[in-house]
Amino acid sequence: MTKHLKSLFIALFAMAALVGCKDDDKGHPIQKANIYTELAKHSDLSIALQAIDMAGLQSAFTKDNLTFFAPTDSAFSEHFENLGVNNLTELYNFYGAETFKNVILYHLLEKKVKGMDVINSYIVTAAKNSNGNHMHAYISSIDKNISLNAFAANVTKRDIEVDGSVIHKVDGVLSPLTLNGLIRVNPNFSKLRSAISKTQDNLEAILNQENQKYTIFGADDAAMNAFLSSKGFTGWSDFTSANSTYDLSCLLKYHILGGETKAANLQSKSYNTLYSGHEVEVVKKESGTLNILDEKGTFPVAGVKTTDIIAINGAIHIIDKVLEYN
């Protein structure tokens, strides 16, 4: 009997010890480490922590499986100077509550991305546009040097791991981008960027309007180069010399629809483009694959390579062929 009681006592003691592991030495539950608690340990990230508190985003930064590109205090100080404000409170007032919140969330990814996992691509951030769609940034890694939005912010210290999440310190404060901004930061849109800058009706300004949404079928550099080569041109200067900047404007507007339409909402039908009186036809297969037919009906038809690149003011779908109108 005594032997059995002794065994029972030992078992109960072991269970109590295990339960005790969940409490600190004062009997309080031990808080699981997360990005929010980790920031407090870094003296050069104090403003980022204050910004999260000011935006009321504490709960967003205590979840698992996150990536935070954390601007250092010096990055915030430079940002203050660039905008003509003196401190975080003035920055909050400069942006307003919603924009300030989105600026902070634009540095947060809702998945873990370590430095070694970075590929040159658009990435989905936790910030949302006015339609409730998550906005994108562009990330690149060149010789292991990681930057965001064409060197607007560079990673200065990477892979600070925190229980399933990761922090990368950066030297700049990012802001969500317009359609024109997202085109400008992608090196595979260099031809499209160049074309937009040469239009006579300031298409660049149109695509920077934050209160007007558009959907762009954006031909990448490979598609643009193939188009120019097929016409006997080496670049847009040759194209506009043989045609005009007005013709270039018409060509680009033929790739733009009014309003923001994600791939899931595109239907098999014809859509009016910004080039008045001209349409493109979307063909959507049961698999969800999208093709775009132009007015010239040239084959092969344009295929959609990447969908739903979201900006403040709309969406980009990357296509593999330039669309031509009659």
C-alpha positions, 0 to 999 in steps of 0.5 A: 500500500505504501509503495503504491501511495509513493508511486502516486505521489511521484506521478502527481509531483511530475504533473504539477511540475509540467503544469508549472512550466507554463507559469513564471516564478510569480505564478503568471502565465508565460507570454509566447514570444511574437513580433510585438514583444520582440520589437521591445528588445531592440532599441533601434526599433522603438519608433516602429513599436510606438507606431504599432501602438498608435495605429492600434495594431498590437493584435496584428503583430502578435499572430504566428507566421508573419514577416515584418520589415521593421523600419529602424528609428533612423529610417523613421527620422529620415521619413519625418524629414522628407515629409516635413514633420517632426515626430510620429504624432505629426506623421499620424496627423499628416497621413490621417488614421486610416492611411497611417494604419495602412503604412504600418501594415504595408511592412507586414506579410501574413506569412514567414519569409526568411532572407534565403526564401526571397525571390524577385517578385511582387509580394502581398502585404497586410495593407488593404486598398479601399476595395478591401484588397491586399496591396502588393509591394515588390521585393528583390534579392541581388547578391543576397542584398534584399530591397523593397520597391526598387530600393525604397527600403533595404534590409540592413539586418535579416532573419531575426526569428521569433517563434514562427515569425521573422523580422528584417530591419530596413532602412526606409519607410514604405508607402503603398503604391499606385498602379504607376508606382507598381509598374515602376518598381518592377524591372520586368516592366521597364518597357511598359514604364518607358512607354507610359512616360512617353505618352502625350496625354500624361498617362502616368498622372492618370495611373497615379490618381488614387481616387480612380481605379483601373485594371491593367493588362500589363505586357511584360518586357518579353512581350513588349520586345517581341511586339516592337521587333515584329514591327521593325522597331528597337524601342518606343522612340522608333515607334513614335517616330514612325507613328506618334505619341498619340498612337502610343497612348491609344495602344496603352489605353487599349490595355486598360479597363475602368474599375478594379476587377480581380481575376475571379471576377473577370467573365468571358465577355468583351470589355470596354477599354480606356481607348474609347470605342475599342474592346478586348475580349476575355476568355475564361476557361473552367480551370480559371485560366484567362486569355485575352483576345484583341480586335485584330484577332492575332494568334496565339492569343494573349495569356495571363501569366500573373493575376491580381497585383493590387495597388491603391487604385486598381489591379494589374494582370500580367500578360505575355503578348501586346494587344492590338486594336483595329 
